[in-house]
């Protein structure tokens, strides 16, 4: 591969990550803040949760990371002001997956949450190892029921 192609590919990837990061925070209107994200956890199946108490957050954190080498530090969440939304996509055969909360809408009687999982494109260079991508965000606390819609999926364009 020539250097210009690699440089362009790297810039495109960086731009995609930047856009994905902004979108994962609910587009800025939801008050969402990313508190943890990564490619490895101990949760091996798809799991999507809303968490309203420290005890429930501690239990989820232990399930996802307890005893795991290289586990992230548990973030501080003030549950008197915030609640947590967590998305785990489970075991994937390669790296290169991303998760975004595309909608966090609390204007109705429920908090309506939509999630988008992006798969790497065919023939794209991604880590050739199992991954367990996750995203955890804090949003303003609410006593409204949370409706997490079935995650949508898309595939990035094919590479070279």
N, C-alpha and C positions, 0 to 999 in steps of 0.2 A: 504494500500500500504506500502511496506517496504521502509526504508530510502534510500537504495542503488538505487532502481528504481527511486525514486524522485530526488535523486542527479544526476543520469545519465540523466534524462529527463530535469532537469534544465540546465545542461551543454550543452545538445543538442540544447535547445532553445537559449541559449546565443550564441552558435556558429552560429546558423541560422541567428540570428539578426545581428551578425557581418558581415557575408557574404552578407546578404541582404543590409546592409548599404553601403558596398563597391560597390556592383553592382548598387545600386541606384544612385551612382555618375557617372554612365556611364563607369565603368570599369577603371577609372583613365585617359583615353585617351581623354575625351571630355572637360576637364577643368570644369566639373560640381561641384558645391558646394551646399550641402543641406542647405537651409536657414530656412525651417520650415517643420515639420512633426508631425503627431499626429492622434488621433482616433476620434476627435470630431470637427465638424464645422457646420455651418448653411446651407451648401450646401447639399441638400438632394437627388440630382440626379447626375449621372455620368457627369463629366465635365473635359475636358482636354484643356489647353490653353497655348499659347505662348504670352508673355507680353513684350512690348518693351519700354514703357514709365512709368514714375512715376504715372501719372494720372490713367492709366489703372491698375497699380498695386494697387493703393489706392482704386479704385473701386472694384477690386477683393477681397482685404482684408476686406473691409466693408461688402461685400456680404457674405463672409465666417465667419466673426467673430464679426461684430459690435454688441455691447450690450451683447455678450455672456459671461456668467460667466466662469471664468478661461481661457479666451482667451489668446493665446500667444502674446507676444510683437511683433509688426511688425518689421521685420528685415530691415536694411539699405541695399539698392541695388544701386550701381552707374550705372545708365542707360547709361552713356556715354561710359562705358566699358563692361557692362553686360546686359543680358536679362534674363527673367524668364520663366521657364516651370512649369506648375502647373497641378497636377493630383488629382482629387477628385473622389472617387468611389461611393459616395452616401450612402444612408441608407442601413445598413446591420443589420440583426437580432441579431448578436453577435459580440463580439470583435474577435481578432485573425487574422485579415486580414493584409496583407502587400502590398505595392506598390513599384515597382522598375522601373527605367528607364533603360532598358536593352541595348539600343543603342541610342546614340546621335551622328550622323555622319554628319559632315558638309563638307565633302570632295567633294561632287557633287554640282550641281546647286541649291539644296535645303538642308535644314537641316532635315535629316530623323530621326524621333524619334520613338522608340518602347517602349512599357510599358508592364509590367507583373504584374498582380494582383494575389496574392496567397491567397487562401481560407484555413481556418483551416481544419485539417483532421477530419474525423468522430470520434466521441467519445473522442475528445481531450478537455481538460479543457480550456475554454476560458471565458472571462467575458460574463455573460448572460444579456447583455443590448445592446441597439442599439449603433452602431458605425458608424462613417462617416469618414473613414480613408482618409488622404490626404498626399501628398508629394509635396514640392515646392523647386525647385533648381534654382540656378543662373548659367548661362553659358556665355561664351564670346559673346558679342554683335555681331550681324550680320544683314545685310539688306536682306539676302536670305530668300525666303519663307520657312516656317516651315511646314513639312508634319508629322502630328502625326498619326501614324498608329492605326487601331483599336486595343485596348488593348487585349492582350492574357491573358488567365486565366489558373491557375493550382491549384490543391488541394494538400495540404500536406498529407503525409501518415496517415492512421488511427491510433488512439491511443488505447492501451489496449483493 
